[in-house]
């Protein structure tokens, strides 16, 4: 893998990032009252079950998404003791346009969520601009300003990733625990398979930058709790 020299996202001083950043007037207040809401509100709206079989069976029946709009669907999932994956779809029952295993544990991401503001930035350095930014393969990954490492976008879904996408094909938003792929036991050596799915507003800053802002399920206007940035360095 060729070396990648990434810009300092911990300062968020990349012009592409700055052009996509949105003001979050409630950010300081939410950080000081982490128990009051933020991203954790999503988990409170949809109970965290010890077994997600009943929830998935109920929400997975519709062939079309429960909420019909132009929002993009984003899913964060992974085993509790394993690495977390990110999948982006045009709608809940379509083939993902972007799938990647992030270089961070699910438990670490859950700790970051306690701050109520989570910003994930993926940076790709390339010498060609023939591809769309989401079509790049090698990414440096940052979470809340800290560099986590490097990841490679999936060309094809793994068995576990395909399993999750199939179970959630009719779910527009939610959070919980999924049954394991073998359908015999829910808890594996890596712990339970957890997921959080939400709708995102997709913003194209340029041919080299895109952002996805989570749409708050309760209609709050204080700013997105979860933002995902894709930037291709010039």
Secondary structure, 3 states (H helix, E strand, C coil): CCCCCCCCHHHCCCHHHHHHCCCCCCHHHHHHCHHHCCCHHHHHHCCCCCCCHHHHHHHCCCCCCCCCCCCEEEEEEEECCCEEEEEEECCCCCCCCEEEEEEEEHHHHHHHHCCCCEEEEEEEECCCCCCCHHHCCEEEEEECCEEEEEEECCCCCCHHHHHHHHHCCCCCCEEEEECCCCCCCCCECCECEEEEEEEEEEEEEECCEEEEEECCCCCCCCCCCEEEEEEEEC
